Amino acid sequence: MHRRSALAAAVLAVLVFAGCSGGTDGPSKVTATSARLNAHGKADKGAAYSYFQYGRTTGYGSKTVTHTWPSGTSSTFYEPVSGLLPSTVYHYRVCGGDVGKSAACAQDVWFTTSAQGTDPKIAAAGNIACSPSDPNFKGGAGTATVCRQKATSDLLVGKGYSTVLALGDNQYDCAAASDFAFSFNPAWGRVKSLIRSVPGNHEYKSANPDIFHNYICRPGAAGYFGYFGAAAGFPPGGYYSFNLGSWHIVALNSGLTGSSDSENSCGSVVGCGPGSPQDRWLRADLAANPRKCTLAFWHAPIFASSSVRSSAMRTLWDDLQNAGADVVLNAHAHGYERFKAQTSTGVASTAFGMREFIVGTGGKALENFAQRAANSEKIGSTFGVLQLTLLDSAYTWQFVPEAGKTFTDSGGGFCR
């Protein structure tokens, strides 16, 4: 607890116990993502304890650490909180009581965080653009439930993003160069200069012809690497990294081939097991970039409330986890899902784990996840993009749905 000044004896307390009293004071040092929560208290006849509850409603949902005050202490105090959302109303109140007794809480106080400053803001999604030969393509407009790549791209244009992450299966059916030209490019291609991408299984699909019998599928993701160029890394590996603000961003290749959802090996395209070139590169890259905050993205998730998942990336997850990485973004499954921070073996841990987001909502199609996976916190079946604001030692997230839809998800977290 941080002491500010002594209390005058005449202060009116709104939180009264047998041996202590106190109340919630107004906030200070409010920024776009942080604030200082203030209160006052007095331990009259014995030791007392206090903490703050805070959140975007009067249901709160978050609390600060608990501090203990020795008998006879009388002061104002504060607790800093961070990871807040910009331009958002927050409520808080001080709670406490005599040591060994139940807590009570004082009056609610609210404030609004300021607008976002210069912290990088990125957007991400995968499973994006239908083939122009898909009967649901409809000239690029799609239908109400399929081929919504134009609608999701409208969420990106002119929105001030620093970078847009394309999470794989960016172009269906097998990412032919002509499909990129007629489908992806008029939609997400409007922000092509911002895009950093990874390939999905459809980029590597090589069964001929494609399902619409129009194009010959090319090996080695030729259409994908041809369209994105250096923004996709270099073939055949397609893995790379870059820095954005105070964050290190790592793009990896989960290397699934064809359209199989159950494939658990990426060795047939790009290795990702122990000792593979990608494994060795990743460990060297992380050692050379010891940043406080790290985000990694690739196509096929390890965890999902769907059969569309792959265990192939567990070695690379461990590399990231051991280096203190924080966030993983995937697609492959056709929906949105947010997980608790967890280890590669599925043990929930904010100290050792990473938070995985599945954002397979870029436009192609959606699925309803049948069975909730362990550590899953939020599920949605709406087209849209995930927006992340990358702070110095924290991040905030918000799922932004296509126009006319209401599903969303938001929150914040701290880097390890």
Salt bridges, closest charged atoms under 4 A:
ASP25 OD1 - HIS40 ND1 2.89
ASP44 OD1 - LYS42 NZ 3.63
GLU79 OE1 - HIS67 NE2 3.13
ASP108 OD2 - HIS91 ND1 2.91
ASP154 OD1 - LYS150 NZ 3.06
ASP154 OD1 - ARG190 NH2 2.61
ASP169 OD2 - HIS299 NE2 3.33
ASP173 OD1 - HIS202 ND1 3.54
ASP173 OD2 - LYS205 NZ 2.69
ASP279 OD2 - ARG283 NH2 3.18
ASP285 OD2 - HIS248 NE2 2.70
GLU377 OE1 - ARG338 NH1 2.76
GLU377 OE1 - ARG355 NH1 2.83
GLU402 OE1 - ARG148 NH2 2.92
ASP409 OD2 - ARG338 NE 2.71
